[in-house]
Amino acid sequence: MVVEVSTAAYSRRAREYSEVLGSMAAVHPSDLQLVSKWASDVDGEIVDAGCGPGHWTNFLTEQGHAARGVDLVPEFVTYATNTFPGVSYTLGSLASLAAGTGSLGGILAWYSLIHYEPETIRIPLQEFSRALKPGGTLFVGFFEGQTVEEFAHAVTPAYRWPVDVLGAELDATGFDVVESHVRKTAGQRPVAAIVARRRDAH
Ligand SMILES: C[S@@+](CC[C@H](N)C(=O)[O-])C[C@H]1O[C@@H](n2cnc3c(N)ncnc32)[C@H](O)[C@@H]1O
């Protein structure tokens, strides 16, 4: 069974989420730097997988990258399309990207894997592995923790992951971890990001 995010929960909160978090002004400067650097090394099309309000897709487009956004929640796709005209956003699942095998240069999964139950995380990772060309890279942003653990995310339950445990899942689905970053700020949930490169064989 393919487990998807609770679209109803995000549909209800999409407007509020977009207004609070759907702009680059709401992005942490370190994340902006990390994503910009990652994208500058990508060769080929980038999919913003689980794009939400679409601000990252728009940012990547403005930086000159061929980027498009995909999300499962219709309200986000509509919001992104209206807010960032000229940028491509489509309704779709991380479990089944509309992309040919080995066709993408990069995939940004910025806090979009956080709702997958741990035993199903390989479903989107395998799909990313299929869609990326060898040498293509995946950039994952997520909440970090000492163990894999569910927590009460504001919209719908989510999971925190140790970097090495998510790294092992990436390794098992055809990726080499090339970079990882953890940021701990007092009073906030620790966050992490991993860049992983698609191994050669498809
Ligand atoms: C925490 S939000 C992050 C949104 C955006 N990437 C950002 O940085 O603001 C998680 C997003 O992932 C999307 N998402 C979660 N699971 C998904 C799936 N299986 N297929 C497509 N989108 C998904 C949600 O609809 C939501 O827009």
PDBQT file of the ligand as one rigid body, heavy atoms in Angstrom, charges set to zero:
ROOT
HETATM    1  C1  LIG A 301       6.126  20.711   5.291  1.00  0.00    +0.000 C 
HETATM    2  S1  LIG A 301       5.473  20.978   3.706  1.00  0.00    +0.000 S 
HETATM    3  C2  LIG A 301       6.899  21.602   2.826  1.00  0.00    +0.000 C 
HETATM    4  C3  LIG A 301       6.512  22.413   1.621  1.00  0.00    +0.000 C 
HETATM    5  C4  LIG A 301       7.671  23.112   0.924  1.00  0.00    +0.000 C 
HETATM    6  N1  LIG A 301       8.627  22.152   0.395  1.00  0.00    +0.000 N 
HETATM    7  C5  LIG A 301       8.350  24.077   1.863  1.00  0.00    +0.000 C 
HETATM    8  O1  LIG A 301       9.577  23.994   2.037  1.00  0.00    +0.000 OA
HETATM    9  O2  LIG A 301       7.662  24.955   2.400  1.00  0.00    +0.000 OA
HETATM   10  C6  LIG A 301       5.322  19.347   3.057  1.00  0.00    +0.000 C 
HETATM   11  C7  LIG A 301       4.810  19.338   1.654  1.00  0.00    +0.000 C 
HETATM   12  O3  LIG A 301       5.000  18.052   1.086  1.00  0.00    +0.000 OA
HETATM   13  C8  LIG A 301       3.829  17.704   0.375  1.00  0.00    +0.000 C 
HETATM   14  N2  LIG A 301       3.779  16.240   0.311  1.00  0.00    +0.000 N 
HETATM   15  C9  LIG A 301       3.877  15.386   1.347  1.00  0.00    +0.000 A 
HETATM   16  N3  LIG A 301       3.782  14.115   0.924  1.00  0.00    +0.000 NA
HETATM   17  C10 LIG A 301       3.613  14.176  -0.419  1.00  0.00    +0.000 A 
HETATM   18  C11 LIG A 301       3.452  13.199  -1.438  1.00  0.00    +0.000 A 
HETATM   19  N4  LIG A 301       3.412  11.909  -1.145  1.00  0.00    +0.000 N 
HETATM   20  N5  LIG A 301       3.339  13.610  -2.717  1.00  0.00    +0.000 NA
HETATM   21  C12 LIG A 301       3.387  14.943  -3.017  1.00  0.00    +0.000 A 
HETATM   22  N6  LIG A 301       3.514  15.917  -2.096  1.00  0.00    +0.000 NA
HETATM   23  C13 LIG A 301       3.630  15.538  -0.817  1.00  0.00    +0.000 A 
HETATM   24  C14 LIG A 301       2.711  18.320   1.186  1.00  0.00    +0.000 C 
HETATM   25  O4  LIG A 301       1.514  18.438   0.451  1.00  0.00    +0.000 OA
HETATM   26  C15 LIG A 301       3.315  19.654   1.546  1.00  0.00    +0.000 C 
HETATM   27  O5  LIG A 301       3.120  20.609   0.554  1.00  0.00    +0.000 OA
ENDROOT
TORSDOF 0
